[in-house]
Amino acid sequence: MDAGDVRFANRREAGRLLADRLVQYAKREDVIVLGLPRGGVPVAYEIASALQARLDVFICRKLGLPGQEEMAIGAIASGGIRVLHEELATALGVSAQDLEVTVAKEEKELERRERLYRGGIAPLVLRDRIVILVDDGIATGSTMEAALLALRQLRPAKIVVAVPVAPPSSLASLRSLADEVVCITVPESLYAISQFYEDFNQLTDEEVLALLTRYRAQMLRAQ
């Protein structure tokens, strides 16, 4: 980590610092903040709180190349969205059967998270909205890219990616998919997102659900 790079106390602090760079979206009815579970949710919670915006999760499961799961050949996401790089999958020799096995596995996990995090509450409508898509950091960028490709299918008016830390190479590819990218620290080398946090504990499903439930209750009281 270079001397000029920012180190965050935790995800909540990172969210508050990002919110300072997103003030133009404060108190707007058309803004929705989406956190990528799990680590993006506490960051998104702080952004939504500061902007007085609605908060939701965008549950996206990357479809990884069998045996090389970090290489994305597509994604599935909330709302029944499926994005497949069919030409890439074919070029890499992925059979239709292998692809369906991968999709089935990730659909099962997506459905589990949908049931747990939403508890029967429908996803927010994103069409024609300004969506701020949040994670706790980006390494290769493949998961965020998959989320962006899926999110585009829901026709938001604008997509803003907001992350505390990401390397230049990942940001360059994200800028071709998002309308705006906001990032606090851009290290030349990034071995692990955790090196930019003092506290980077892995979140549980229960902690994510608690944050979402608390925010929904706050929004109801504010109405």
mmCIF file of the C-alpha atoms, coordinates in Angstrom:
data_MODEL
# 
_entry.id   MODEL 
# 
loop_
_atom_site.group_PDB 
_atom_site.id 
_atom_site.type_symbol 
_atom_site.label_atom_id 
_atom_site.label_alt_id 
_atom_site.label_comp_id 
_atom_site.label_asym_id 
_atom_site.label_entity_id 
_atom_site.label_seq_id 
_atom_site.pdbx_PDB_ins_code 
_atom_site.Cartn_x 
_atom_site.Cartn_y 
_atom_site.Cartn_z 
_atom_site.occupancy 
_atom_site.B_iso_or_equiv 
_atom_site.pdbx_formal_charge 
_atom_site.auth_seq_id 
_atom_site.auth_comp_id 
_atom_site.auth_asym_id 
_atom_site.auth_atom_id 
_atom_site.pdbx_PDB_model_num 
ATOM 1   C CA . MET A 1 1   ? 0.000   0.000   0.000   1.00 0.00 ? 1   MET A CA 1 
ATOM 2   C CA . ASP A 1 2   ? 1.434   3.370   -1.032  1.00 0.00 ? 2   ASP A CA 1 
ATOM 3   C CA . ALA A 1 3   ? 1.760   6.280   1.407   1.00 0.00 ? 3   ALA A CA 1 
ATOM 4   C CA . GLY A 1 4   ? -1.006  8.184   -0.371  1.00 0.00 ? 4   GLY A CA 1 
ATOM 5   C CA . ASP A 1 5   ? -3.566  5.400   -0.199  1.00 0.00 ? 5   ASP A CA 1 
ATOM 6   C CA . VAL A 1 6   ? -6.463  5.734   2.236   1.00 0.00 ? 6   VAL A CA 1 
ATOM 7   C CA . ARG A 1 7   ? -7.004  3.081   4.908   1.00 0.00 ? 7   ARG A CA 1 
ATOM 8   C CA . PHE A 1 8   ? -10.523 2.780   6.334   1.00 0.00 ? 8   PHE A CA 1 
ATOM 9   C CA . ALA A 1 9   ? -11.406 1.934   9.927   1.00 0.00 ? 9   ALA A CA 1 
ATOM 10  C CA . ASN A 1 10  ? -14.262 -0.278  8.712   1.00 0.00 ? 10  ASN A CA 1 
ATOM 11  C CA . ARG A 1 11  ? -16.960 -0.510  6.044   1.00 0.00 ? 11  ARG A CA 1 
ATOM 12  C CA . ARG A 1 12  ? -19.212 1.978   7.821   1.00 0.00 ? 12  ARG A CA 1 
ATOM 13  C CA . GLU A 1 13  ? -16.512 4.670   7.743   1.00 0.00 ? 13  GLU A CA 1 
ATOM 14  C CA . ALA A 1 14  ? -15.868 3.914   4.082   1.00 0.00 ? 14  ALA A CA 1 
ATOM 15  C CA . GLY A 1 15  ? -19.558 4.453   3.377   1.00 0.00 ? 15  GLY A CA 1 
ATOM 16  C CA . ARG A 1 16  ? -19.611 7.801   5.138   1.00 0.00 ? 16  ARG A CA 1 
ATOM 17  C CA . LEU A 1 17  ? -16.589 8.980   3.162   1.00 0.00 ? 17  LEU A CA 1 
ATOM 18  C CA . LEU A 1 18  ? -18.197 7.887   -0.091  1.00 0.00 ? 18  LEU A CA 1 
ATOM 19  C CA . ALA A 1 19  ? -21.405 9.712   0.855   1.00 0.00 ? 19  ALA A CA 1 
ATOM 20  C CA . ASP A 1 20  ? -19.398 12.952  1.040   1.00 0.00 ? 20  ASP A CA 1 
ATOM 21  C CA . ARG A 1 21  ? -18.638 12.516  -2.670  1.00 0.00 ? 21  ARG A CA 1 
ATOM 22  C CA . LEU A 1 22  ? -22.257 11.789  -3.590  1.00 0.00 ? 22  LEU A CA 1 
ATOM 23  C CA . VAL A 1 23  ? -23.970 14.826  -2.042  1.00 0.00 ? 23  VAL A CA 1 
ATOM 24  C CA . GLN A 1 24  ? -25.475 15.837  -5.396  1.00 0.00 ? 24  GLN A CA 1 
ATOM 25  C CA . TYR A 1 25  ? -27.796 12.832  -5.030  1.00 0.00 ? 25  TYR A CA 1 
ATOM 26  C CA . ALA A 1 26  ? -29.062 13.734  -1.557  1.00 0.00 ? 26  ALA A CA 1 
ATOM 27  C CA . LYS A 1 27  ? -32.802 14.059  -0.819  1.00 0.00 ? 27  LYS A CA 1 
ATOM 28  C CA . ARG A 1 28  ? -33.873 12.989  -4.292  1.00 0.00 ? 28  ARG A CA 1 
ATOM 29  C CA . GLU A 1 29  ? -36.926 10.793  -4.731  1.00 0.00 ? 29  GLU A CA 1 
ATOM 30  C CA . ASP A 1 30  ? -35.459 9.094   -7.793  1.00 0.00 ? 30  ASP A CA 1 
ATOM 31  C CA . VAL A 1 31  ? -32.286 7.805   -6.102  1.00 0.00 ? 31  VAL A CA 1 
ATOM 32  C CA . ILE A 1 32  ? -31.953 4.222   -4.885  1.00 0.00 ? 32  ILE A CA 1 
ATOM 33  C CA . VAL A 1 33  ? -28.827 2.835   -3.197  1.00 0.00 ? 33  VAL A CA 1 
ATOM 34  C CA . LEU A 1 34  ? -28.091 -0.850  -3.816  1.00 0.00 ? 34  LEU A CA 1 
ATOM 35  C CA . GLY A 1 35  ? -25.566 -2.841  -1.800  1.00 0.00 ? 35  GLY A CA 1 
ATOM 36  C CA . LEU A 1 36  ? -23.943 -5.991  -3.136  1.00 0.00 ? 36  LEU A CA 1 
ATOM 37  C CA . PRO A 1 37  ? -24.156 -8.625  -0.382  1.00 0.00 ? 37  PRO A CA 1 
ATOM 38  C CA . ARG A 1 38  ? -22.503 -9.206  1.800   1.00 0.00 ? 38  ARG A CA 1 
ATOM 39  C CA . GLY A 1 39  ? -19.713 -6.652  2.220   1.00 0.00 ? 39  GLY A CA 1 
ATOM 40  C CA . GLY A 1 40  ? -21.325 -3.892  0.187   1.00 0.00 ? 40  GLY A CA 1 
ATOM 41  C CA . VAL A 1 41  ? -24.392 -3.642  2.415   1.00 0.00 ? 41  VAL A CA 1 
ATOM 42  C CA . PRO A 1 42  ? -22.867 -1.773  5.416   1.00 0.00 ? 42  PRO A CA 1 
ATOM 43  C CA . VAL A 1 43  ? -21.180 0.636   2.985   1.00 0.00 ? 43  VAL A CA 1 
ATOM 44  C CA . ALA A 1 44  ? -24.480 1.185   1.192   1.00 0.00 ? 44  ALA A CA 1 
ATOM 45  C CA . TYR A 1 45  ? -26.298 1.609   4.513   1.00 0.00 ? 45  TYR A CA 1 
ATOM 46  C CA . GLU A 1 46  ? -24.153 4.634   5.380   1.00 0.00 ? 46  GLU A CA 1 
ATOM 47  C CA . ILE A 1 47  ? -24.517 6.146   1.915   1.00 0.00 ? 47  ILE A CA 1 
ATOM 48  C CA . ALA A 1 48  ? -28.304 5.752   1.935   1.00 0.00 ? 48  ALA A CA 1 
ATOM 49  C CA . SER A 1 49  ? -28.523 7.214   5.450   1.00 0.00 ? 49  SER A CA 1 
ATOM 50  C CA . ALA A 1 50  ? -26.488 10.281  4.510   1.00 0.00 ? 50  ALA A CA 1 
ATOM 51  C CA . LEU A 1 51  ? -28.361 10.864  1.239   1.00 0.00 ? 51  LEU A CA 1 
ATOM 52  C CA . GLN A 1 52  ? -31.775 10.071  2.775   1.00 0.00 ? 52  GLN A CA 1 
ATOM 53  C CA . ALA A 1 53  ? -32.326 7.624   -0.063  1.00 0.00 ? 53  ALA A CA 1 
ATOM 54  C CA . ARG A 1 54  ? -34.012 4.262   -0.320  1.00 0.00 ? 54  ARG A CA 1 
ATOM 55  C CA . LEU A 1 55  ? -31.831 1.208   0.294   1.00 0.00 ? 55  LEU A CA 1 
ATOM 56  C CA . ASP A 1 56  ? -32.037 -2.269  -1.159  1.00 0.00 ? 56  ASP A CA 1 
ATOM 57  C CA . VAL A 1 57  ? -29.779 -5.171  -2.032  1.00 0.00 ? 57  VAL A CA 1 
ATOM 58  C CA . PHE A 1 58  ? -28.903 -6.221  -5.535  1.00 0.00 ? 58  PHE A CA 1 
ATOM 59  C CA . ILE A 1 59  ? -28.290 -9.922  -5.338  1.00 0.00 ? 59  ILE A CA 1 
ATOM 60  C CA . CYS A 1 60  ? -26.031 -10.947 -8.173  1.00 0.00 ? 60  CYS A CA 1 
ATOM 61  C CA . ARG A 1 61  ? -24.285 -14.276 -8.595  1.00 0.00 ? 61  ARG A CA 1 
ATOM 62  C CA . LYS A 1 62  ? -21.418 -14.445 -11.013 1.00 0.00 ? 62  LYS A CA 1 
ATOM 63  C CA . LEU A 1 63  ? -21.383 -17.455 -13.332 1.00 0.00 ? 63  LEU A CA 1 
ATOM 64  C CA . GLY A 1 64  ? -17.771 -18.551 -13.205 1.00 0.00 ? 64  GLY A CA 1 
ATOM 65  C CA . LEU A 1 65  ? -15.934 -20.658 -15.707 1.00 0.00 ? 65  LEU A CA 1 
ATOM 66  C CA . PRO A 1 66  ? -15.954 -24.250 -14.358 1.00 0.00 ? 66  PRO A CA 1 
ATOM 67  C CA . GLY A 1 67  ? -12.564 -24.813 -12.743 1.00 0.00 ? 67  GLY A CA 1 
ATOM 68  C CA . GLN A 1 68  ? -11.692 -21.101 -13.020 1.00 0.00 ? 68  GLN A CA 1 
ATOM 69  C CA . GLU A 1 69  ? -14.530 -19.487 -11.093 1.00 0.00 ? 69  GLU A CA 1 
ATOM 70  C CA . GLU A 1 70  ? -12.915 -16.024 -11.048 1.00 0.00 ? 70  GLU A CA 1 
ATOM 71  C CA . MET A 1 71  ? -13.472 -15.739 -14.814 1.00 0.00 ? 71  MET A CA 1 
ATOM 72  C CA . ALA A 1 72  ? -17.045 -14.599 -15.361 1.00 0.00 ? 72  ALA A CA 1 
ATOM 73  C CA . ILE A 1 73  ? -18.967 -16.046 -18.281 1.00 0.00 ? 73  ILE A CA 1 
ATOM 74  C CA . GLY A 1 74  ? -22.198 -14.418 -17.159 1.00 0.00 ? 74  GLY A CA 1 
ATOM 75  C CA . ALA A 1 75  ? -24.360 -13.574 -14.185 1.00 0.00 ? 75  ALA A CA 1 
ATOM 76  C CA . ILE A 1 76  ? -27.779 -14.023 -12.687 1.00 0.00 ? 76  ILE A CA 1 
ATOM 77  C CA . ALA A 1 77  ? -29.380 -11.349 -10.547 1.00 0.00 ? 77  ALA A CA 1 
ATOM 78  C CA . SER A 1 78  ? -32.439 -10.173 -8.665  1.00 0.00 ? 78  SER A CA 1 
ATOM 79  C CA . GLY A 1 79  ? -35.542 -9.890  -10.799 1.00 0.00 ? 79  GLY A CA 1 
ATOM 80  C CA . GLY A 1 80  ? -34.927 -13.025 -12.849 1.00 0.00 ? 80  GLY A CA 1 
ATOM 81  C CA . ILE A 1 81  ? -32.098 -11.463 -14.840 1.00 0.00 ? 81  ILE A CA 1 
ATOM 82  C CA . ARG A 1 82  ? -29.717 -13.799 -16.669 1.00 0.00 ? 82  ARG A CA 1 
ATOM 83  C CA . VAL A 1 83  ? -26.766 -12.494 -18.662 1.00 0.00 ? 83  VAL A CA 1 
ATOM 84  C CA . LEU A 1 84  ? -24.637 -15.001 -20.563 1.00 0.00 ? 84  LEU A CA 1 
ATOM 85  C CA . HIS A 1 85  ? -21.478 -14.418 -22.603 1.00 0.00 ? 85  HIS A CA 1 
ATOM 86  C CA . GLU A 1 86  ? -22.387 -17.286 -24.928 1.00 0.00 ? 86  GLU A CA 1 
ATOM 87  C CA . GLU A 1 87  ? -19.598 -16.628 -27.437 1.00 0.00 ? 87  GLU A CA 1 
ATOM 88  C CA . LEU A 1 88  ? -17.004 -16.515 -24.634 1.00 0.00 ? 88  LEU A CA 1 
ATOM 89  C CA . ALA A 1 89  ? -18.365 -19.705 -23.077 1.00 0.00 ? 89  ALA A CA 1 
ATOM 90  C CA . THR A 1 90  ? -18.240 -21.476 -26.441 1.00 0.00 ? 90  THR A CA 1 
ATOM 91  C CA . ALA A 1 91  ? -14.716 -20.219 -27.150 1.00 0.00 ? 91  ALA A CA 1 
ATOM 92  C CA . LEU A 1 92  ? -13.559 -21.509 -23.759 1.00 0.00 ? 92  LEU A CA 1 
ATOM 93  C CA . GLY A 1 93  ? -15.082 -24.908 -24.406 1.00 0.00 ? 93  GLY A CA 1 
ATOM 94  C CA . VAL A 1 94  ? -17.866 -24.728 -21.824 1.00 0.00 ? 94  VAL A CA 1 
ATOM 95  C CA . SER A 1 95  ? -20.532 -27.258 -22.706 1.00 0.00 ? 95  SER A CA 1 
ATOM 96  C CA . ALA A 1 96  ? -24.225 -26.466 -22.436 1.00 0.00 ? 96  ALA A CA 1 
ATOM 97  C CA . GLN A 1 97  ? -24.490 -29.091 -19.704 1.00 0.00 ? 97  GLN A CA 1 
ATOM 98  C CA . ASP A 1 98  ? -21.666 -27.586 -17.645 1.00 0.00 ? 98  ASP A CA 1 
ATOM 99  C CA . LEU A 1 99  ? -23.211 -24.151 -18.033 1.00 0.00 ? 99  LEU A CA 1 
ATOM 100 C CA . GLU A 1 100 ? -26.597 -25.343 -16.824 1.00 0.00 ? 100 GLU A CA 1 
ATOM 101 C CA . VAL A 1 101 ? -24.981 -26.999 -13.785 1.00 0.00 ? 101 VAL A CA 1 
ATOM 102 C CA . THR A 1 102 ? -23.289 -23.691 -12.923 1.00 0.00 ? 102 THR A CA 1 
ATOM 103 C CA . VAL A 1 103 ? -26.496 -21.712 -13.430 1.00 0.00 ? 103 VAL A CA 1 
ATOM 104 C CA . ALA A 1 104 ? -28.525 -24.136 -11.298 1.00 0.00 ? 104 ALA A CA 1 
ATOM 105 C CA . LYS A 1 105 ? -26.025 -23.933 -8.429  1.00 0.00 ? 105 LYS A CA 1 
ATOM 106 C CA . GLU A 1 106 ? -25.931 -20.132 -8.446  1.00 0.00 ? 106 GLU A CA 1 
ATOM 107 C CA . GLU A 1 107 ? -29.706 -19.826 -8.832  1.00 0.00 ? 107 GLU A CA 1 
ATOM 108 C CA . LYS A 1 108 ? -30.135 -21.913 -5.705  1.00 0.00 ? 108 LYS A CA 1 
ATOM 109 C CA . GLU A 1 109 ? -27.862 -19.586 -3.719  1.00 0.00 ? 109 GLU A CA 1 
ATOM 110 C CA . LEU A 1 110 ? -29.507 -16.472 -5.175  1.00 0.00 ? 110 LEU A CA 1 
ATOM 111 C CA . GLU A 1 111 ? -32.953 -17.759 -4.231  1.00 0.00 ? 111 GLU A CA 1 
ATOM 112 C CA . ARG A 1 112 ? -31.736 -18.530 -0.703  1.00 0.00 ? 112 ARG A CA 1 
ATOM 113 C CA . ARG A 1 113 ? -30.427 -14.994 -0.268  1.00 0.00 ? 113 ARG A CA 1 
ATOM 114 C CA . GLU A 1 114 ? -33.562 -13.486 -1.791  1.00 0.00 ? 114 GLU A CA 1 
ATOM 115 C CA . ARG A 1 115 ? -35.747 -15.319 0.726   1.00 0.00 ? 115 ARG A CA 1 
ATOM 116 C CA . LEU A 1 116 ? -33.502 -14.444 3.647   1.00 0.00 ? 116 LEU A CA 1 
ATOM 117 C CA . TYR A 1 117 ? -32.754 -10.786 2.912   1.00 0.00 ? 117 TYR A CA 1 
ATOM 118 C CA . ARG A 1 118 ? -36.175 -9.786  1.610   1.00 0.00 ? 118 ARG A CA 1 
ATOM 119 C CA . GLY A 1 119 ? -38.528 -11.822 3.765   1.00 0.00 ? 119 GLY A CA 1 
ATOM 120 C CA . GLY A 1 120 ? -41.249 -11.530 1.142   1.00 0.00 ? 120 GLY A CA 1 
ATOM 121 C CA . ILE A 1 121 ? -40.649 -7.826  0.407   1.00 0.00 ? 121 ILE A CA 1 
ATOM 122 C CA . ALA A 1 122 ? -40.522 -7.126  -3.341  1.00 0.00 ? 122 ALA A CA 1 
ATOM 123 C CA . PRO A 1 123 ? -37.394 -5.519  -4.817  1.00 0.00 ? 123 PRO A CA 1 
ATOM 124 C CA . LEU A 1 124 ? -37.567 -1.785  -5.416  1.00 0.00 ? 124 LEU A CA 1 
ATOM 125 C CA . VAL A 1 125 ? -38.482 -0.744  -8.962  1.00 0.00 ? 125 VAL A CA 1 
ATOM 126 C CA . LEU A 1 126 ? -35.304 0.473   -10.655 1.00 0.00 ? 126 LEU A CA 1 
ATOM 127 C CA . ARG A 1 127 ? -36.617 1.506   -14.061 1.00 0.00 ? 127 ARG A CA 1 
ATOM 128 C CA . ASP A 1 128 ? -35.952 5.219   -14.754 1.00 0.00 ? 128 ASP A CA 1 
ATOM 129 C CA . ARG A 1 129 ? -34.258 5.645   -11.356 1.00 0.00 ? 129 ARG A CA 1 
ATOM 130 C CA . ILE A 1 130 ? -30.751 6.797   -10.483 1.00 0.00 ? 130 ILE A CA 1 
ATOM 131 C CA . VAL A 1 131 ? -29.115 3.721   -8.994  1.00 0.00 ? 131 VAL A CA 1 
ATOM 132 C CA . ILE A 1 132 ? -25.995 3.922   -6.814  1.00 0.00 ? 132 ILE A CA 1 
ATOM 133 C CA . LEU A 1 133 ? -24.429 0.452   -6.852  1.00 0.00 ? 133 LEU A CA 1 
ATOM 134 C CA . VAL A 1 134 ? -22.122 -0.144  -3.902  1.00 0.00 ? 134 VAL A CA 1 
ATOM 135 C CA . ASP A 1 135 ? -19.513 -2.685  -2.832  1.00 0.00 ? 135 ASP A CA 1 
ATOM 136 C CA . ASP A 1 136 ? -16.771 -2.604  -0.193  1.00 0.00 ? 136 ASP A CA 1 
ATOM 137 C CA . GLY A 1 137 ? -14.004 -2.695  -2.784  1.00 0.00 ? 137 GLY A CA 1 
ATOM 138 C CA . ILE A 1 138 ? -13.029 -4.094  -6.155  1.00 0.00 ? 138 ILE A CA 1 
ATOM 139 C CA . ALA A 1 139 ? -10.139 -6.380  -7.007  1.00 0.00 ? 139 ALA A CA 1 
ATOM 140 C CA . THR A 1 140 ? -10.545 -7.918  -10.465 1.00 0.00 ? 140 THR A CA 1 
ATOM 141 C CA . GLY A 1 141 ? -13.904 -6.228  -11.036 1.00 0.00 ? 141 GLY A CA 1 
ATOM 142 C CA . SER A 1 142 ? -15.576 -9.329  -12.459 1.00 0.00 ? 142 SER A CA 1 
ATOM 143 C CA . THR A 1 143 ? -18.387 -9.450  -9.903  1.00 0.00 ? 143 THR A CA 1 
ATOM 144 C CA . MET A 1 144 ? -19.193 -5.744  -10.276 1.00 0.00 ? 144 MET A CA 1 
ATOM 145 C CA . GLU A 1 145 ? -19.084 -6.040  -14.066 1.00 0.00 ? 145 GLU A CA 1 
ATOM 146 C CA . ALA A 1 146 ? -21.543 -8.918  -13.894 1.00 0.00 ? 146 ALA A CA 1 
ATOM 147 C CA . ALA A 1 147 ? -23.808 -6.889  -11.616 1.00 0.00 ? 147 ALA A CA 1 
ATOM 148 C CA . LEU A 1 148 ? -23.703 -3.924  -14.007 1.00 0.00 ? 148 LEU A CA 1 
ATOM 149 C CA . LEU A 1 149 ? -24.578 -6.054  -17.011 1.00 0.00 ? 149 LEU A CA 1 
ATOM 150 C CA . ALA A 1 150 ? -27.523 -7.510  -15.105 1.00 0.00 ? 150 ALA A CA 1 
ATOM 151 C CA . LEU A 1 151 ? -28.615 -4.145  -13.717 1.00 0.00 ? 151 LEU A CA 1 
ATOM 152 C CA . ARG A 1 152 ? -28.729 -2.598  -17.205 1.00 0.00 ? 152 ARG A CA 1 
ATOM 153 C CA . GLN A 1 153 ? -31.497 -5.041  -18.095 1.00 0.00 ? 153 GLN A CA 1 
ATOM 154 C CA . LEU A 1 154 ? -33.740 -3.289  -15.530 1.00 0.00 ? 154 LEU A CA 1 
ATOM 155 C CA . ARG A 1 155 ? -33.480 0.030   -17.414 1.00 0.00 ? 155 ARG A CA 1 
ATOM 156 C CA . PRO A 1 156 ? -32.379 2.511   -14.719 1.00 0.00 ? 156 PRO A CA 1 
ATOM 157 C CA . ALA A 1 157 ? -31.947 6.116   -15.870 1.00 0.00 ? 157 ALA A CA 1 
ATOM 158 C CA . LYS A 1 158 ? -28.384 6.242   -14.535 1.00 0.00 ? 158 LYS A CA 1 
ATOM 159 C CA . ILE A 1 159 ? -25.984 3.880   -12.783 1.00 0.00 ? 159 ILE A CA 1 
ATOM 160 C CA . VAL A 1 160 ? -23.369 5.227   -10.385 1.00 0.00 ? 160 VAL A CA 1 
ATOM 161 C CA . VAL A 1 161 ? -20.773 2.783   -9.066  1.00 0.00 ? 161 VAL A CA 1 
ATOM 162 C CA . ALA A 1 162 ? -19.506 3.760   -5.608  1.00 0.00 ? 162 ALA A CA 1 
ATOM 163 C CA . VAL A 1 163 ? -16.617 1.841   -4.039  1.00 0.00 ? 163 VAL A CA 1 
ATOM 164 C CA . PRO A 1 164 ? -14.007 2.766   -1.431  1.00 0.00 ? 164 PRO A CA 1 
ATOM 165 C CA . VAL A 1 165 ? -11.041 1.157   -3.211  1.00 0.00 ? 165 VAL A CA 1 
ATOM 166 C CA . ALA A 1 166 ? -10.208 -0.255  -6.640  1.00 0.00 ? 166 ALA A CA 1 
ATOM 167 C CA . PRO A 1 167 ? -7.149  -0.486  -8.908  1.00 0.00 ? 167 PRO A CA 1 
ATOM 168 C CA . PRO A 1 168 ? -6.939  1.608   -12.107 1.00 0.00 ? 168 PRO A CA 1 
ATOM 169 C CA . SER A 1 169 ? -7.382  -1.377  -14.432 1.00 0.00 ? 169 SER A CA 1 
ATOM 170 C CA . SER A 1 170 ? -10.700 -2.372  -12.857 1.00 0.00 ? 170 SER A CA 1 
ATOM 171 C CA . LEU A 1 171 ? -12.005 1.201   -12.802 1.00 0.00 ? 171 LEU A CA 1 
ATOM 172 C CA . ALA A 1 172 ? -11.239 1.602   -16.501 1.00 0.00 ? 172 ALA A CA 1 
ATOM 173 C CA . SER A 1 173 ? -13.443 -1.355  -17.428 1.00 0.00 ? 173 SER A CA 1 
ATOM 174 C CA . LEU A 1 174 ? -16.226 -0.256  -15.063 1.00 0.00 ? 174 LEU A CA 1 
ATOM 175 C CA . ARG A 1 175 ? -16.358 3.213   -16.623 1.00 0.00 ? 175 ARG A CA 1 
ATOM 176 C CA . SER A 1 176 ? -17.375 1.624   -19.903 1.00 0.00 ? 176 SER A CA 1 
ATOM 177 C CA . LEU A 1 177 ? -20.377 -0.009  -18.199 1.00 0.00 ? 177 LEU A CA 1 
ATOM 178 C CA . ALA A 1 178 ? -21.491 2.581   -15.634 1.00 0.00 ? 178 ALA A CA 1 
ATOM 179 C CA . ASP A 1 179 ? -22.514 6.202   -16.159 1.00 0.00 ? 179 ASP A CA 1 
ATOM 180 C CA . GLU A 1 180 ? -20.363 7.400   -13.267 1.00 0.00 ? 180 GLU A CA 1 
ATOM 181 C CA . VAL A 1 181 ? -17.737 5.799   -11.030 1.00 0.00 ? 181 VAL A CA 1 
ATOM 182 C CA . VAL A 1 182 ? -16.846 7.187   -7.602  1.00 0.00 ? 182 VAL A CA 1 
ATOM 183 C CA . CYS A 1 183 ? -13.824 5.718   -5.817  1.00 0.00 ? 183 CYS A CA 1 
ATOM 184 C CA . ILE A 1 184 ? -11.860 7.117   -2.873  1.00 0.00 ? 184 ILE A CA 1 
ATOM 185 C CA . THR A 1 185 ? -8.496  5.420   -3.182  1.00 0.00 ? 185 THR A CA 1 
ATOM 186 C CA . VAL A 1 186 ? -6.975  3.974   -6.363  1.00 0.00 ? 186 VAL A CA 1 
ATOM 187 C CA . PRO A 1 187 ? -3.840  1.973   -5.537  1.00 0.00 ? 187 PRO A CA 1 
ATOM 188 C CA . GLU A 1 188 ? -1.518  0.922   -8.333  1.00 0.00 ? 188 GLU A CA 1 
ATOM 189 C CA . SER A 1 189 ? -1.381  -2.561  -6.848  1.00 0.00 ? 189 SER A CA 1 
ATOM 190 C CA . LEU A 1 190 ? -4.110  -4.316  -4.895  1.00 0.00 ? 190 LEU A CA 1 
ATOM 191 C CA . TYR A 1 191 ? -3.500  -7.794  -3.526  1.00 0.00 ? 191 TYR A CA 1 
ATOM 192 C CA . ALA A 1 192 ? -6.534  -7.898  -1.248  1.00 0.00 ? 192 ALA A CA 1 
ATOM 193 C CA . ILE A 1 193 ? -9.300  -5.453  -0.397  1.00 0.00 ? 193 ILE A CA 1 
ATOM 194 C CA . SER A 1 194 ? -8.742  -6.242  3.285   1.00 0.00 ? 194 SER A CA 1 
ATOM 195 C CA . GLN A 1 195 ? -5.355  -4.473  3.264   1.00 0.00 ? 195 GLN A CA 1 
ATOM 196 C CA . PHE A 1 196 ? -7.208  -1.147  3.000   1.00 0.00 ? 196 PHE A CA 1 
ATOM 197 C CA . TYR A 1 197 ? -9.307  -1.758  6.122   1.00 0.00 ? 197 TYR A CA 1 
ATOM 198 C CA . GLU A 1 198 ? -8.382  -1.959  9.781   1.00 0.00 ? 198 GLU A CA 1 
ATOM 199 C CA . ASP A 1 199 ? -11.514 -4.034  10.404  1.00 0.00 ? 199 ASP A CA 1 
ATOM 200 C CA . PHE A 1 200 ? -12.575 -6.254  7.510   1.00 0.00 ? 200 PHE A CA 1 
ATOM 201 C CA . ASN A 1 201 ? -14.458 -9.001  9.286   1.00 0.00 ? 201 ASN A CA 1 
ATOM 202 C CA . GLN A 1 202 ? -16.538 -11.253 7.063   1.00 0.00 ? 202 GLN A CA 1 
ATOM 203 C CA . LEU A 1 203 ? -20.221 -10.446 7.461   1.00 0.00 ? 203 LEU A CA 1 
ATOM 204 C CA . THR A 1 204 ? -22.825 -13.070 8.188   1.00 0.00 ? 204 THR A CA 1 
ATOM 205 C CA . ASP A 1 205 ? -26.252 -13.290 6.565   1.00 0.00 ? 205 ASP A CA 1 
ATOM 206 C CA . GLU A 1 206 ? -27.733 -12.324 9.927   1.00 0.00 ? 206 GLU A CA 1 
ATOM 207 C CA . GLU A 1 207 ? -25.731 -9.094  10.068  1.00 0.00 ? 207 GLU A CA 1 
ATOM 208 C CA . VAL A 1 208 ? -26.799 -8.148  6.537   1.00 0.00 ? 208 VAL A CA 1 
ATOM 209 C CA . LEU A 1 209 ? -30.435 -8.854  7.365   1.00 0.00 ? 209 LEU A CA 1 
ATOM 210 C CA . ALA A 1 210 ? -30.206 -6.805  10.573  1.00 0.00 ? 210 ALA A CA 1 
ATOM 211 C CA . LEU A 1 211 ? -28.927 -3.756  8.663   1.00 0.00 ? 211 LEU A CA 1 
ATOM 212 C CA . LEU A 1 212 ? -31.646 -4.019  6.033   1.00 0.00 ? 212 LEU A CA 1 
ATOM 213 C CA . THR A 1 213 ? -34.374 -4.488  8.642   1.00 0.00 ? 213 THR A CA 1 
ATOM 214 C CA . ARG A 1 214 ? -33.115 -1.517  10.668  1.00 0.00 ? 214 ARG A CA 1 
ATOM 215 C CA . TYR A 1 215 ? -33.060 0.748   7.622   1.00 0.00 ? 215 TYR A CA 1 
ATOM 216 C CA . ARG A 1 216 ? -36.528 -0.285  6.483   1.00 0.00 ? 216 ARG A CA 1 
ATOM 217 C CA . ALA A 1 217 ? -37.837 0.505   9.974   1.00 0.00 ? 217 ALA A CA 1 
ATOM 218 C CA . GLN A 1 218 ? -36.160 3.927   9.890   1.00 0.00 ? 218 GLN A CA 1 
ATOM 219 C CA . MET A 1 219 ? -37.733 4.721   6.539   1.00 0.00 ? 219 MET A CA 1 
ATOM 220 C CA . LEU A 1 220 ? -41.184 3.747   7.803   1.00 0.00 ? 220 LEU A CA 1 
ATOM 221 C CA . ARG A 1 221 ? -40.807 5.978   10.863  1.00 0.00 ? 221 ARG A CA 1 
ATOM 222 C CA . ALA A 1 222 ? -39.701 8.891   8.652   1.00 0.00 ? 222 ALA A CA 1 
ATOM 223 C CA . GLN A 1 223 ? -42.825 8.708   6.477   1.00 0.00 ? 223 GLN A CA 1 
# 
